[in-house]
Amino acid sequence: MKKEPKGVFYEAGKEPVIERVFRLIERYPSRSAAARAWGININTLKNYYRRQEEIQPTPRPSQLKKIADVEDVSLEWLTTG
């Protein structure tokens, strides 16, 4: 049985926050390049991908802030779409 995604920022019918993070990762040649640019441990990103099969992972607010700052996107867009 698949678990329902339950994250701080998840609302029914909306794209989960992790999907926007994954789209931003695609700007880089690799996940490790994204992790370095964002100042995030590569294992953190690997865990997001690994866990997506079970539940939609929700990054911590501090991680989201780092990503938003580096990518020059608003924290509001990153968290709510």
N, C-alpha and C positions, 0 to 999 in steps of 0.2 A: 504494500500500500504506500502510495506516495504522499508525503507530508505536504500540507498546505503551506505556502510561503507566509511566514509571519515575521516581518521585520518592523523596525521602528517606523520606516518610511513607506511601507507597503499599504496600498489601498486597492481594493478590488477593482479590476478593470484598468489599472494603471500599470505602466511598465515598471518593474522593480528597479531600484536604484542600481543594482549590480549590472543590469543591462547597459546602462549609460557608462559605467566604469569600463565594461568590456569594449564598448565602442571607442572610448578614449585610448584604450590599450592598443587598438588597431592602428593608431597613428605612428606607432613605434615599430622598429624592425623585429623586436622580440619582447616578451613579457619581462625579461630581466632588464632590458633597456628602459621600459616604462617604470619598473620598480626603482631603478637607480635615479631616474629623473625626478620621481616623486618622493624619494627618500623613504621608501617603504621596503621592507624585507621581501625578497623574491618569494620566500616560502608563504608569505601572506597571500600574494597573488595566486600562487599555485593552489593554495587551500580554497580560494574563491572558486576556481575552476573545478576542482575536485568535488567540492560540496554542492555545486549547482545541480548535480544529478539527484540529490536528496531533497534539498531545500534551496531557496534563493538566499544566498548569504547576504547579510547586510553589513557592510564595512562600518567600523567605528566612526563616530563623528570626527575624531581627530585625524583619521586617515582620509576621510572625505575632504576635510579642509585642506590638507596637503595637496591632494589631487586638484581640487578647484583652483588653488593658488597657482600651481605650476601650469595648469592648462588654460588659465585665464578665462574660466567659466564661473558663473555664480554658484555659490553653495546651494542656493535655492533651486536652480536648474538641476544640479547634480542630485539633490535629495528628492525633489518632487516632480521633475520633468518640465 
